[in-house]
Amino acid sequence: MLRKNSGDRAPKRRISFSLEAPGAKEVSLAGTFNGWEVRSLKRDGQGVWGASLTLTPGTYEYRFLVDGEWQNDPGAEVALNPYGTQNCVRVV
């Protein structure tokens, strides 16, 4: 019987995503890490919205949805998407 060694799996890492948007009413995050399903972010007292996700190593594309408008992370690398706009890129 063949058993899989638990050491064969890449360790998952906790990755933080944040966006400074003090005037926003709602900010969400979507990306290849969750099939582009929109996930609401929490706002801190200074207007920074964020969340932490547990991800396996790899390259992920993502964007923020700010009050219904897609927006990129200003500090992230970008890649062209099939819609002619850009997605942010995060390597874990």
PyMOL Python script that loads the backbone (N, CA, C, O; Angstrom):
from pymol import cmd

cmd.read_pdbstr("""\
ATOM      1  N   MET A   1       0.844  -1.171   0.000  1.00  0.00           N
ATOM      2  CA  MET A   1       0.000   0.000   0.000  1.00  0.00           C
ATOM      3  C   MET A   1       0.897   1.244   0.000  1.00  0.00           C
ATOM      4  O   MET A   1       1.847   1.339   0.778  1.00  0.00           O
ATOM      5  N   LEU A   2       0.581   2.181  -0.875  1.00  0.00           N
ATOM      6  CA  LEU A   2       1.349   3.412  -0.992  1.00  0.00           C
ATOM      7  C   LEU A   2       0.717   4.488  -0.120  1.00  0.00           C
ATOM      8  O   LEU A   2      -0.480   4.759  -0.212  1.00  0.00           O
ATOM      9  N   ARG A   3       1.536   5.092   0.720  1.00  0.00           N
ATOM     10  CA  ARG A   3       1.033   6.175   1.577  1.00  0.00           C
ATOM     11  C   ARG A   3       1.754   7.461   1.216  1.00  0.00           C
ATOM     12  O   ARG A   3       2.957   7.472   0.954  1.00  0.00           O
ATOM     13  N   LYS A   4       1.008   8.515   1.209  1.00  0.00           N
ATOM     14  CA  LYS A   4       1.573   9.821   0.892  1.00  0.00           C
ATOM     15  C   LYS A   4       2.254  10.388   2.133  1.00  0.00           C
ATOM     16  O   LYS A   4       1.674  10.404   3.219  1.00  0.00           O
ATOM     17  N   ASN A   5       3.464  10.843   1.964  1.00  0.00           N
ATOM     18  CA  ASN A   5       4.209  11.460   3.050  1.00  0.00           C
ATOM     19  C   ASN A   5       3.705  12.884   3.229  1.00  0.00           C
ATOM     20  O   ASN A   5       3.662  13.649   2.266  1.00  0.00           O
ATOM     21  N   SER A   6       3.327  13.246   4.434  1.00  0.00           N
ATOM     22  CA  SER A   6       2.809  14.593   4.680  1.00  0.00           C
ATOM     23  C   SER A   6       3.864  15.658   4.395  1.00  0.00           C
ATOM     24  O   SER A   6       3.521  16.827   4.219  1.00  0.00           O
ATOM     25  N   GLY A   7       5.133  15.280   4.345  1.00  0.00           N
ATOM     26  CA  GLY A   7       6.192  16.223   4.027  1.00  0.00           C
ATOM     27  C   GLY A   7       6.229  16.594   2.555  1.00  0.00           C
ATOM     28  O   GLY A   7       6.936  17.528   2.177  1.00  0.00           O
ATOM     29  N   ASP A   8       5.467  15.871   1.697  1.00  0.00           N
ATOM     30  CA  ASP A   8       5.442  16.158   0.268  1.00  0.00           C
ATOM     31  C   ASP A   8       4.652  17.423  -0.050  1.00  0.00           C
ATOM     32  O   ASP A   8       4.842  18.017  -1.111  1.00  0.00           O
ATOM     33  N   ARG A   9       3.796  17.830   0.827  1.00  0.00           N
ATOM     34  CA  ARG A   9       2.961  19.009   0.580  1.00  0.00           C
ATOM     35  C   ARG A   9       3.720  20.279   0.930  1.00  0.00           C
ATOM     36  O   ARG A   9       4.418  20.349   1.941  1.00  0.00           O
ATOM     37  N   ALA A  10       3.568  21.283   0.068  1.00  0.00           N
ATOM     38  CA  ALA A  10       4.200  22.570   0.360  1.00  0.00           C
ATOM     39  C   ALA A  10       3.472  23.211   1.538  1.00  0.00           C
ATOM     40  O   ALA A  10       2.245  23.145   1.613  1.00  0.00           O
ATOM     41  N   PRO A  11       4.196  23.818   2.442  1.00  0.00           N
ATOM     42  CA  PRO A  11       3.551  24.455   3.588  1.00  0.00           C
ATOM     43  C   PRO A  11       2.739  25.670   3.152  1.00  0.00           C
ATOM     44  O   PRO A  11       3.159  26.447   2.295  1.00  0.00           O
ATOM     45  N   LYS A  12       1.583  25.808   3.756  1.00  0.00           N
ATOM     46  CA  LYS A  12       0.750  26.977   3.470  1.00  0.00           C
ATOM     47  C   LYS A  12       1.289  28.162   4.257  1.00  0.00           C
ATOM     48  O   LYS A  12       1.888  28.005   5.320  1.00  0.00           O
ATOM     49  N   ARG A  13       1.060  29.351   3.708  1.00  0.00           N
ATOM     50  CA  ARG A  13       1.533  30.568   4.365  1.00  0.00           C
ATOM     51  C   ARG A  13       0.391  31.549   4.531  1.00  0.00           C
ATOM     52  O   ARG A  13      -0.515  31.616   3.701  1.00  0.00           O
ATOM     53  N   ARG A  14       0.445  32.308   5.614  1.00  0.00           N
ATOM     54  CA  ARG A  14      -0.551  33.351   5.889  1.00  0.00           C
ATOM     55  C   ARG A  14      -0.089  34.617   5.169  1.00  0.00           C
ATOM     56  O   ARG A  14       0.989  35.139   5.454  1.00  0.00           O
ATOM     57  N   ILE A  15      -0.906  35.107   4.237  1.00  0.00           N
ATOM     58  CA  ILE A  15      -0.560  36.259   3.410  1.00  0.00           C
ATOM     59  C   ILE A  15      -1.569  37.375   3.655  1.00  0.00           C
ATOM     60  O   ILE A  15      -2.778  37.146   3.636  1.00  0.00           O
ATOM     61  N   SER A  16      -1.064  38.575   3.884  1.00  0.00           N
ATOM     62  CA  SER A  16      -1.935  39.730   4.133  1.00  0.00           C
ATOM     63  C   SER A  16      -2.119  40.555   2.864  1.00  0.00           C
ATOM     64  O   SER A  16      -1.179  40.768   2.098  1.00  0.00           O
ATOM     65  N   PHE A  17      -3.340  41.008   2.665  1.00  0.00           N
ATOM     66  CA  PHE A  17      -3.693  41.915   1.579  1.00  0.00           C
ATOM     67  C   PHE A  17      -4.289  43.153   2.224  1.00  0.00           C
ATOM     68  O   PHE A  17      -5.125  43.042   3.122  1.00  0.00           O
ATOM     69  N   SER A  18      -3.870  44.333   1.778  1.00  0.00           N
ATOM     70  CA  SER A  18      -4.442  45.558   2.337  1.00  0.00           C
ATOM     71  C   SER A  18      -4.466  46.659   1.288  1.00  0.00           C
ATOM     72  O   SER A  18      -3.680  46.667   0.341  1.00  0.00           O
ATOM     73  N   LEU A  19      -5.390  47.584   1.490  1.00  0.00           N
ATOM     74  CA  LEU A  19      -5.541  48.726   0.595  1.00  0.00           C
ATOM     75  C   LEU A  19      -5.963  49.930   1.416  1.00  0.00           C
ATOM     76  O   LEU A  19      -6.908  49.855   2.200  1.00  0.00           O
ATOM     77  N   GLU A  20      -5.262  51.036   1.235  1.00  0.00           N
ATOM     78  CA  GLU A  20      -5.633  52.280   1.904  1.00  0.00           C
ATOM     79  C   GLU A  20      -6.718  52.953   1.078  1.00  0.00           C
ATOM     80  O   GLU A  20      -6.476  53.372  -0.054  1.00  0.00           O
ATOM     81  N   ALA A  21      -7.909  53.053   1.645  1.00  0.00           N
ATOM     82  CA  ALA A  21      -9.060  53.663   0.970  1.00  0.00           C
ATOM     83  C   ALA A  21      -9.973  54.267   2.028  1.00  0.00           C
ATOM     84  O   ALA A  21     -11.064  53.752   2.268  1.00  0.00           O
ATOM     85  N   PRO A  22      -9.535  55.365   2.670  1.00  0.00           N
ATOM     86  CA  PRO A  22     -10.291  55.919   3.794  1.00  0.00           C
ATOM     87  C   PRO A  22     -11.695  56.391   3.445  1.00  0.00           C
ATOM     88  O   PRO A  22     -12.570  56.383   4.311  1.00  0.00           O
ATOM     89  N   GLY A  23     -11.938  56.801   2.207  1.00  0.00           N
ATOM     90  CA  GLY A  23     -13.261  57.287   1.828  1.00  0.00           C
ATOM     91  C   GLY A  23     -14.205  56.216   1.330  1.00  0.00           C
ATOM     92  O   GLY A  23     -15.365  56.504   1.037  1.00  0.00           O
ATOM     93  N   ALA A  24     -13.729  54.978   1.227  1.00  0.00           N
ATOM     94  CA  ALA A  24     -14.549  53.896   0.680  1.00  0.00           C
ATOM     95  C   ALA A  24     -15.601  53.427   1.675  1.00  0.00           C
ATOM     96  O   ALA A  24     -15.379  53.429   2.886  1.00  0.00           O
ATOM     97  N   LYS A  25     -16.743  53.027   1.143  1.00  0.00           N
ATOM     98  CA  LYS A  25     -17.812  52.455   1.964  1.00  0.00           C
ATOM     99  C   LYS A  25     -17.693  50.937   2.045  1.00  0.00           C
ATOM    100  O   LYS A  25     -18.077  50.328   3.044  1.00  0.00           O
ATOM    101  N   GLU A  26     -17.153  50.325   0.974  1.00  0.00           N
ATOM    102  CA  GLU A  26     -17.014  48.866   0.923  1.00  0.00           C
ATOM    103  C   GLU A  26     -15.822  48.507   0.049  1.00  0.00           C
ATOM    104  O   GLU A  26     -15.668  49.034  -1.053  1.00  0.00           O
ATOM    105  N   VAL A  27     -14.979  47.605   0.549  1.00  0.00           N
ATOM    106  CA  VAL A  27     -13.828  47.117  -0.209  1.00  0.00           C
ATOM    107  C   VAL A  27     -13.819  45.599  -0.109  1.00  0.00           C
ATOM    108  O   VAL A  27     -13.987  45.030   0.969  1.00  0.00           O
ATOM    109  N   SER A  28     -13.618  44.953  -1.257  1.00  0.00           N
ATOM    110  CA  SER A  28     -13.563  43.496  -1.322  1.00  0.00           C
ATOM    111  C   SER A  28     -12.311  43.076  -2.078  1.00  0.00           C
ATOM    112  O   SER A  28     -11.668  43.888  -2.743  1.00  0.00           O
ATOM    113  N   LEU A  29     -11.978  41.801  -1.965  1.00  0.00           N
ATOM    114  CA  LEU A  29     -10.813  41.218  -2.616  1.00  0.00           C
ATOM    115  C   LEU A  29     -11.266  39.997  -3.396  1.00  0.00           C
ATOM    116  O   LEU A  29     -12.088  39.218  -2.913  1.00  0.00           O
ATOM    117  N   ALA A  30     -10.734  39.826  -4.600  1.00  0.00           N
ATOM    118  CA  ALA A  30     -11.007  38.629  -5.398  1.00  0.00           C
ATOM    119  C   ALA A  30      -9.736  38.273  -6.155  1.00  0.00           C
ATOM    120  O   ALA A  30      -8.931  39.145  -6.481  1.00  0.00           O
ATOM    121  N   GLY A  31      -9.563  36.978  -6.433  1.00  0.00           N
ATOM    122  CA  GLY A  31      -8.368  36.573  -7.165  1.00  0.00           C
ATOM    123  C   GLY A  31      -8.389  35.115  -7.560  1.00  0.00           C
ATOM    124  O   GLY A  31      -9.357  34.393  -7.318  1.00  0.00           O
ATOM    125  N   THR A  32      -7.295  34.702  -8.175  1.00  0.00           N
ATOM    126  CA  THR A  32      -7.191  33.317  -8.624  1.00  0.00           C
ATOM    127  C   THR A  32      -7.124  32.349  -7.453  1.00  0.00           C
ATOM    128  O   THR A  32      -7.380  31.157  -7.628  1.00  0.00           O
ATOM    129  N   PHE A  33      -6.789  32.832  -6.270  1.00  0.00           N
ATOM    130  CA  PHE A  33      -6.710  31.977  -5.080  1.00  0.00           C
ATOM    131  C   PHE A  33      -8.074  31.507  -4.612  1.00  0.00           C
ATOM    132  O   PHE A  33      -8.156  30.551  -3.840  1.00  0.00           O
ATOM    133  N   ASN A  34      -9.167  32.159  -5.062  1.00  0.00           N
ATOM    134  CA  ASN A  34     -10.513  31.729  -4.655  1.00  0.00           C
ATOM    135  C   ASN A  34     -11.504  31.730  -5.822  1.00  0.00           C
ATOM    136  O   ASN A  34     -12.707  31.896  -5.620  1.00  0.00           O
ATOM    137  N   GLY A  35     -10.990  31.544  -7.049  1.00  0.00           N
ATOM    138  CA  GLY A  35     -11.871  31.495  -8.215  1.00  0.00           C
ATOM    139  C   GLY A  35     -12.536  32.832  -8.510  1.00  0.00           C
ATOM    140  O   GLY A  35     -13.616  32.869  -9.099  1.00  0.00           O
ATOM    141  N   TRP A  36     -11.908  33.922  -8.110  1.00  0.00           N
ATOM    142  CA  TRP A  36     -12.417  35.284  -8.304  1.00  0.00           C
ATOM    143  C   TRP A  36     -13.726  35.537  -7.566  1.00  0.00           C
ATOM    144  O   TRP A  36     -14.529  36.374  -7.978  1.00  0.00           O
ATOM    145  N   GLU A  37     -13.933  34.812  -6.479  1.00  0.00           N
ATOM    146  CA  GLU A  37     -15.100  35.060  -5.627  1.00  0.00           C
ATOM    147  C   GLU A  37     -14.798  36.268  -4.739  1.00  0.00           C
ATOM    148  O   GLU A  37     -13.771  36.303  -4.061  1.00  0.00           O
ATOM    149  N   VAL A  38     -15.678  37.238  -4.744  1.00  0.00           N
ATOM    150  CA  VAL A  38     -15.471  38.480  -3.999  1.00  0.00           C
ATOM    151  C   VAL A  38     -15.599  38.222  -2.498  1.00  0.00           C
ATOM    152  O   VAL A  38     -16.570  37.622  -2.037  1.00  0.00           O
ATOM    153  N   ARG A  39     -14.594  38.690  -1.743  1.00  0.00           N
ATOM    154  CA  ARG A  39     -14.568  38.523  -0.284  1.00  0.00           C
ATOM    155  C   ARG A  39     -14.444  39.907   0.354  1.00  0.00           C
ATOM    156  O   ARG A  39     -13.524  40.658   0.032  1.00  0.00           O
ATOM    157  N   SER A  40     -15.357  40.242   1.248  1.00  0.00           N
ATOM    158  CA  SER A  40     -15.341  41.549   1.913  1.00  0.00           C
ATOM    159  C   SER A  40     -14.140  41.675   2.843  1.00  0.00           C
ATOM    160  O   SER A  40     -13.749  40.717   3.510  1.00  0.00           O
ATOM    161  N   LEU A  41     -13.563  42.873   2.873  1.00  0.00           N
ATOM    162  CA  LEU A  41     -12.438  43.162   3.752  1.00  0.00           C
ATOM    163  C   LEU A  41     -12.909  43.970   4.953  1.00  0.00           C
ATOM    164  O   LEU A  41     -13.974  44.587   4.920  1.00  0.00           O
ATOM    165  N   LYS A  42     -12.109  43.961   6.012  1.00  0.00           N
ATOM    166  CA  LYS A  42     -12.419  44.742   7.214  1.00  0.00           C
ATOM    167  C   LYS A  42     -11.601  46.023   7.208  1.00  0.00           C
ATOM    168  O   LYS A  42     -10.461  46.047   6.744  1.00  0.00           O
ATOM    169  N   ARG A  43     -12.197  47.084   7.730  1.00  0.00           N
ATOM    170  CA  ARG A  43     -11.554  48.393   7.769  1.00  0.00           C
ATOM    171  C   ARG A  43     -11.034  48.683   9.173  1.00  0.00           C
ATOM    172  O   ARG A  43     -11.712  48.423  10.168  1.00  0.00           O
ATOM    173  N   ASP A  44      -9.814  49.230   9.238  1.00  0.00           N
ATOM    174  CA  ASP A  44      -9.296  49.642  10.542  1.00  0.00           C
ATOM    175  C   ASP A  44      -9.634  51.117  10.774  1.00  0.00           C
ATOM    176  O   ASP A  44     -10.300  51.729   9.939  1.00  0.00           O
ATOM    177  N   GLY A  45      -9.199  51.684  11.865  1.00  0.00           N
ATOM    178  CA  GLY A  45      -9.525  53.060  12.224  1.00  0.00           C
ATOM    179  C   GLY A  45      -8.896  54.124  11.338  1.00  0.00           C
ATOM    180  O   GLY A  45      -9.323  55.278  11.357  1.00  0.00           O
ATOM    181  N   GLN A  46      -7.883  53.746  10.560  1.00  0.00           N
ATOM    182  CA  GLN A  46      -7.206  54.702   9.687  1.00  0.00           C
ATOM    183  C   GLN A  46      -7.654  54.601   8.226  1.00  0.00           C
ATOM    184  O   GLN A  46      -7.072  55.252   7.359  1.00  0.00           O
ATOM    185  N   GLY A  47      -8.665  53.805   7.948  1.00  0.00           N
ATOM    186  CA  GLY A  47      -9.155  53.673   6.577  1.00  0.00           C
ATOM    187  C   GLY A  47      -8.391  52.679   5.730  1.00  0.00           C
ATOM    188  O   GLY A  47      -8.456  52.726   4.501  1.00  0.00           O
ATOM    189  N   VAL A  48      -7.663  51.773   6.380  1.00  0.00           N
ATOM    190  CA  VAL A  48      -6.967  50.709   5.655  1.00  0.00           C
ATOM    191  C   VAL A  48      -7.821  49.452   5.741  1.00  0.00           C
ATOM    192  O   VAL A  48      -8.201  49.015   6.827  1.00  0.00           O
ATOM    193  N   TRP A  49      -8.114  48.883   4.584  1.00  0.00           N
ATOM    194  CA  TRP A  49      -8.936  47.681   4.487  1.00  0.00           C
ATOM    195  C   TRP A  49      -8.015  46.485   4.294  1.00  0.00           C
ATOM    196  O   TRP A  49      -7.032  46.576   3.560  1.00  0.00           O
ATOM    197  N   GLY A  50      -8.319  45.364   4.942  1.00  0.00           N
ATOM    198  CA  GLY A  50      -7.428  44.228   4.802  1.00  0.00           C
ATOM    199  C   GLY A  50      -8.018  42.900   5.209  1.00  0.00           C
ATOM    200  O   GLY A  50      -9.087  42.811   5.815  1.00  0.00           O
ATOM    201  N   ALA A  51      -7.273  41.869   4.849  1.00  0.00           N
ATOM    202  CA  ALA A  51      -7.602  40.492   5.219  1.00  0.00           C
ATOM    203  C   ALA A  51      -6.338  39.657   5.085  1.00  0.00           C
ATOM    204  O   ALA A  51      -5.420  40.017   4.348  1.00  0.00           O
ATOM    205  N   SER A  52      -6.299  38.547   5.799  1.00  0.00           N
ATOM    206  CA  SER A  52      -5.208  37.584   5.676  1.00  0.00           C
ATOM    207  C   SER A  52      -5.784  36.275   5.178  1.00  0.00           C
ATOM    208  O   SER A  52      -6.830  35.824   5.646  1.00  0.00           O
ATOM    209  N   LEU A  53      -5.093  35.668   4.225  1.00  0.00           N
ATOM    210  CA  LEU A  53      -5.512  34.395   3.652  1.00  0.00           C
ATOM    211  C   LEU A  53      -4.399  33.380   3.825  1.00  0.00           C
ATOM    212  O   LEU A  53      -3.223  33.744   3.836  1.00  0.00           O
ATOM    213  N   THR A  54      -4.754  32.116   3.958  1.00  0.00           N
ATOM    214  CA  THR A  54      -3.780  31.041   4.014  1.00  0.00           C
ATOM    215  C   THR A  54      -3.677  30.442   2.619  1.00  0.00           C
ATOM    216  O   THR A  54      -4.640  29.876   2.099  1.00  0.00           O
ATOM    217  N   LEU A  55      -2.486  30.574   2.014  1.00  0.00           N
ATOM    218  CA  LEU A  55      -2.291  30.154   0.626  1.00  0.00           C
ATOM    219  C   LEU A  55      -1.115  29.195   0.501  1.00  0.00           C
ATOM    220  O   LEU A  55      -0.146  29.281   1.256  1.00  0.00           O
ATOM    221  N   THR A  56      -1.212  28.286  -0.456  1.00  0.00           N
ATOM    222  CA  THR A  56      -0.085  27.426  -0.790  1.00  0.00           C
ATOM    223  C   THR A  56       0.855  28.204  -1.705  1.00  0.00           C
ATOM    224  O   THR A  56       0.413  29.127  -2.390  1.00  0.00           O
ATOM    225  N   PRO A  57       2.132  27.858  -1.734  1.00  0.00           N
ATOM    226  CA  PRO A  57       3.067  28.571  -2.599  1.00  0.00           C
ATOM    227  C   PRO A  57       2.621  28.536  -4.063  1.00  0.00           C
ATOM    228  O   PRO A  57       2.130  27.520  -4.556  1.00  0.00           O
ATOM    229  N   GLY A  58       2.802  29.646  -4.729  1.00  0.00           N
ATOM    230  CA  GLY A  58       2.423  29.768  -6.132  1.00  0.00           C
ATOM    231  C   GLY A  58       2.312  31.230  -6.510  1.00  0.00           C
ATOM    232  O   GLY A  58       2.615  32.116  -5.712  1.00  0.00           O
ATOM    233  N   THR A  59       1.873  31.473  -7.738  1.00  0.00           N
ATOM    234  CA  THR A  59       1.676  32.830  -8.235  1.00  0.00           C
ATOM    235  C   THR A  59       0.186  33.069  -8.375  1.00  0.00           C
ATOM    236  O   THR A  59      -0.521  32.272  -8.991  1.00  0.00           O
ATOM    237  N   TYR A  60      -0.286  34.155  -7.810  1.00  0.00           N
ATOM    238  CA  TYR A  60      -1.712  34.479  -7.794  1.00  0.00           C
ATOM    239  C   TYR A  60      -1.955  35.859  -8.393  1.00  0.00           C
ATOM    240  O   TYR A  60      -1.135  36.766  -8.248  1.00  0.00           O
ATOM    241  N   GLU A  61      -3.095  36.004  -9.071  1.00  0.00           N
ATOM    242  CA  GLU A  61      -3.546  37.305  -9.553  1.00  0.00           C
ATOM    243  C   GLU A  61      -4.745  37.724  -8.718  1.00  0.00           C
ATOM    244  O   GLU A  61      -5.542  36.889  -8.290  1.00  0.00           O
ATOM    245  N   TYR A  62      -4.866  39.041  -8.490  1.00  0.00           N
ATOM    246  CA  TYR A  62      -5.961  39.539  -7.652  1.00  0.00           C
ATOM    247  C   TYR A  62      -6.259  40.989  -7.982  1.00  0.00           C
ATOM    248  O   TYR A  62      -5.475  41.667  -8.647  1.00  0.00           O
ATOM    249  N   ARG A  63      -7.413  41.455  -7.503  1.00  0.00           N
ATOM    250  CA  ARG A  63      -7.812  42.863  -7.599  1.00  0.00           C
ATOM    251  C   ARG A  63      -8.711  43.190  -6.414  1.00  0.00           C
ATOM    252  O   ARG A  63      -9.292  42.305  -5.785  1.00  0.00           O
ATOM    253  N   PHE A  64      -8.809  44.478  -6.128  1.00  0.00           N
ATOM    254  CA  PHE A  64      -9.728  44.972  -5.109  1.00  0.00           C
ATOM    255  C   PHE A  64     -10.971  45.521  -5.800  1.00  0.00           C
ATOM    256  O   PHE A  64     -10.887  46.079  -6.893  1.00  0.00           O
ATOM    257  N   LEU A  65     -12.115  45.361  -5.161  1.00  0.00           N
ATOM    258  CA  LEU A  65     -13.370  45.941  -5.628  1.00  0.00           C
ATOM    259  C   LEU A  65     -13.742  47.018  -4.612  1.00  0.00           C
ATOM    260  O   LEU A  65     -14.138  46.716  -3.486  1.00  0.00           O
ATOM    261  N   VAL A  66     -13.609  48.285  -5.028  1.00  0.00           N
ATOM    262  CA  VAL A  66     -13.817  49.425  -4.134  1.00  0.00           C
ATOM    263  C   VAL A  66     -15.096  50.137  -4.542  1.00  0.00           C
ATOM    264  O   VAL A  66     -15.164  50.747  -5.609  1.00  0.00           O
ATOM    265  N   ASP A  67     -16.104  50.056  -3.691  1.00  0.00           N
ATOM    266  CA  ASP A  67     -17.406  50.673  -3.971  1.00  0.00           C
ATOM    267  C   ASP A  67     -17.896  50.346  -5.384  1.00  0.00           C
ATOM    268  O   ASP A  67     -18.400  51.215  -6.095  1.00  0.00           O
ATOM    269  N   GLY A  68     -17.738  49.078  -5.776  1.00  0.00           N
ATOM    270  CA  GLY A  68     -18.241  48.605  -7.063  1.00  0.00           C
ATOM    271  C   GLY A  68     -17.313  48.803  -8.248  1.00  0.00           C
ATOM    272  O   GLY A  68     -17.666  48.434  -9.368  1.00  0.00           O
ATOM    273  N   GLU A  69     -16.131  49.378  -8.032  1.00  0.00           N
ATOM    274  CA  GLU A  69     -15.171  49.618  -9.119  1.00  0.00           C
ATOM    275  C   GLU A  69     -13.891  48.823  -8.865  1.00  0.00           C
ATOM    276  O   GLU A  69     -13.340  48.861  -7.765  1.00  0.00           O
ATOM    277  N   TRP A  70     -13.416  48.098  -9.894  1.00  0.00           N
ATOM    278  CA  TRP A  70     -12.177  47.348  -9.753  1.00  0.00           C
ATOM    279  C   TRP A  70     -11.002  48.302  -9.624  1.00  0.00           C
ATOM    280  O   TRP A  70     -10.928  49.321 -10.312  1.00  0.00           O
ATOM    281  N   GLN A  71     -10.085  47.952  -8.727  1.00  0.00           N
ATOM    282  CA  GLN A  71      -8.908  48.785  -8.489  1.00  0.00           C
ATOM    283  C   GLN A  71      -7.723  47.884  -8.188  1.00  0.00           C
ATOM    284  O   GLN A  71      -7.870  46.844  -7.545  1.00  0.00           O
ATOM    285  N   ASN A  72      -6.548  48.285  -8.655  1.00  0.00           N
ATOM    286  CA  ASN A  72      -5.343  47.517  -8.386  1.00  0.00           C
ATOM    287  C   ASN A  72      -4.646  47.994  -7.127  1.00  0.00           C
ATOM    288  O   ASN A  72      -4.841  49.121  -6.671  1.00  0.00           O
ATOM    289  N   ASP A  73      -3.838  47.117  -6.582  1.00  0.00           N
ATOM    290  CA  ASP A  73      -2.971  47.417  -5.449  1.00  0.00           C
ATOM    291  C   ASP A  73      -1.824  48.276  -5.989  1.00  0.00           C
ATOM    292  O   ASP A  73      -1.059  47.806  -6.831  1.00  0.00           O
ATOM    293  N   PRO A  74      -1.687  49.521  -5.529  1.00  0.00           N
ATOM    294  CA  PRO A  74      -0.672  50.406  -6.101  1.00  0.00           C
ATOM    295  C   PRO A  74       0.769  49.932  -5.912  1.00  0.00           C
ATOM    296  O   PRO A  74       1.655  50.378  -6.640  1.00  0.00           O
ATOM    297  N   GLY A  75       1.021  49.049  -4.962  1.00  0.00           N
ATOM    298  CA  GLY A  75       2.382  48.581  -4.720  1.00  0.00           C
ATOM    299  C   GLY A  75       2.704  47.226  -5.323  1.00  0.00           C
ATOM    300  O   GLY A  75       3.781  46.684  -5.075  1.00  0.00           O
ATOM    301  N   ALA A  76       1.795  46.667  -6.111  1.00  0.00           N
ATOM    302  CA  ALA A  76       1.971  45.301  -6.610  1.00  0.00           C
ATOM    303  C   ALA A  76       2.470  45.262  -8.051  1.00  0.00           C
ATOM    304  O   ALA A  76       2.277  46.200  -8.824  1.00  0.00           O
ATOM    305  N   GLU A  77       3.114  44.153  -8.386  1.00  0.00           N
ATOM    306  CA  GLU A  77       3.429  43.853  -9.784  1.00  0.00           C
ATOM    307  C   GLU A  77       2.105  43.621 -10.495  1.00  0.00           C
ATOM    308  O   GLU A  77       1.115  43.274  -9.850  1.00  0.00           O
ATOM    309  N   VAL A  78       2.064  43.805 -11.817  1.00  0.00           N
ATOM    310  CA  VAL A  78       0.825  43.613 -12.563  1.00  0.00           C
ATOM    311  C   VAL A  78       1.047  42.709 -13.769  1.00  0.00           C
ATOM    312  O   VAL A  78       2.169  42.554 -14.253  1.00  0.00           O
ATOM    313  N   ALA A  79      -0.051  42.115 -14.245  1.00  0.00           N
ATOM    314  CA  ALA A  79      -0.049  41.285 -15.446  1.00  0.00           C
ATOM    315  C   ALA A  79      -1.305  41.608 -16.243  1.00  0.00           C
ATOM    316  O   ALA A  79      -2.362  41.870 -15.668  1.00  0.00           O
ATOM    317  N   LEU A  80      -1.189  41.588 -17.559  1.00  0.00           N
ATOM    318  CA  LEU A  80      -2.328  41.845 -18.428  1.00  0.00           C
ATOM    319  C   LEU A  80      -3.322  40.695 -18.315  1.00  0.00           C
ATOM    320  O   LEU A  80      -2.931  39.528 -18.339  1.00  0.00           O
ATOM    321  N   ASN A  81      -4.611  41.023 -18.193  1.00  0.00           N
ATOM    322  CA  ASN A  81      -5.640  39.982 -18.127  1.00  0.00           C
ATOM    323  C   ASN A  81      -6.377  39.899 -19.470  1.00  0.00           C
ATOM    324  O   ASN A  81      -6.165  40.757 -20.328  1.00  0.00           O
ATOM    325  N   PRO A  82      -7.234  38.894 -19.676  1.00  0.00           N
ATOM    326  CA  PRO A  82      -7.927  38.714 -20.955  1.00  0.00           C
ATOM    327  C   PRO A  82      -8.897  39.843 -21.308  1.00  0.00           C
ATOM    328  O   PRO A  82      -9.378  39.908 -22.439  1.00  0.00           O
ATOM    329  N   TYR A  83      -9.187  40.724 -20.365  1.00  0.00           N
ATOM    330  CA  TYR A  83     -10.146  41.803 -20.606  1.00  0.00           C
ATOM    331  C   TYR A  83      -9.463  43.106 -21.010  1.00  0.00           C
ATOM    332  O   TYR A  83     -10.124  44.136 -21.152  1.00  0.00           O
ATOM    333  N   GLY A  84      -8.143  43.066 -21.195  1.00  0.00           N
ATOM    334  CA  GLY A  84      -7.414  44.249 -21.616  1.00  0.00           C
ATOM    335  C   GLY A  84      -7.037  45.185 -20.485  1.00  0.00           C
ATOM    336  O   GLY A  84      -6.533  46.281 -20.731  1.00  0.00           O
ATOM    337  N   THR A  85      -7.274  44.772 -19.256  1.00  0.00           N
ATOM    338  CA  THR A  85      -6.851  45.556 -18.097  1.00  0.00           C
ATOM    339  C   THR A  85      -5.769  44.765 -17.366  1.00  0.00           C
ATOM    340  O   THR A  85      -5.307  43.739 -17.866  1.00  0.00           O
ATOM    341  N   GLN A  86      -5.373  45.223 -16.216  1.00  0.00           N
ATOM    342  CA  GLN A  86      -4.302  44.563 -15.485  1.00  0.00           C
ATOM    343  C   GLN A  86      -4.786  44.003 -14.158  1.00  0.00           C
ATOM    344  O   GLN A  86      -5.649  44.583 -13.499  1.00  0.00           O
ATOM    345  N   ASN A  87      -4.215  42.868 -13.778  1.00  0.00           N
ATOM    346  CA  ASN A  87      -4.423  42.280 -12.460  1.00  0.00           C
ATOM    347  C   ASN A  87      -3.132  42.436 -11.670  1.00  0.00           C
ATOM    348  O   ASN A  87      -2.047  42.503 -12.246  1.00  0.00           O
ATOM    349  N   CYS A  88      -3.252  42.491 -10.379  1.00  0.00           N
ATOM    350  CA  CYS A  88      -2.089  42.489  -9.497  1.00  0.00           C
ATOM    351  C   CYS A  88      -1.554  41.063  -9.418  1.00  0.00           C
ATOM    352  O   CYS A  88      -2.302  40.102  -9.599  1.00  0.00           O
ATOM    353  N   VAL A  89      -0.264  40.931  -9.148  1.00  0.00           N
ATOM    354  CA  VAL A  89       0.369  39.618  -9.041  1.00  0.00           C
ATOM    355  C   VAL A  89       1.042  39.508  -7.682  1.00  0.00           C
ATOM    356  O   VAL A  89       1.758  40.414  -7.256  1.00  0.00           O
ATOM    357  N   ARG A  90       0.805  38.389  -7.004  1.00  0.00           N
ATOM    358  CA  ARG A  90       1.452  38.102  -5.714  1.00  0.00           C
ATOM    359  C   ARG A  90       2.057  36.710  -5.805  1.00  0.00           C
ATOM    360  O   ARG A  90       1.363  35.743  -6.117  1.00  0.00           O
ATOM    361  N   VAL A  91       3.355  36.613  -5.530  1.00  0.00           N
ATOM    362  CA  VAL A  91       4.043  35.325  -5.497  1.00  0.00           C
ATOM    363  C   VAL A  91       4.194  34.925  -4.041  1.00  0.00           C
ATOM    364  O   VAL A  91       4.725  35.683  -3.228  1.00  0.00           O
ATOM    365  N   VAL A  92       3.722  33.728  -3.718  1.00  0.00           N
ATOM    366  CA  VAL A  92       3.777  33.206  -2.347  1.00  0.00           C
ATOM    367  C   VAL A  92       4.876  32.164  -2.278  1.00  0.00           C
ATOM    368  O   VAL A  92       5.110  31.583  -1.219  1.00  0.00           O
TER     369      VAL A  92
END
""", "prot")
cmd.dss("prot")
cmd.show_as("cartoon", "prot")
cmd.util.cbc("prot")
cmd.orient("prot")
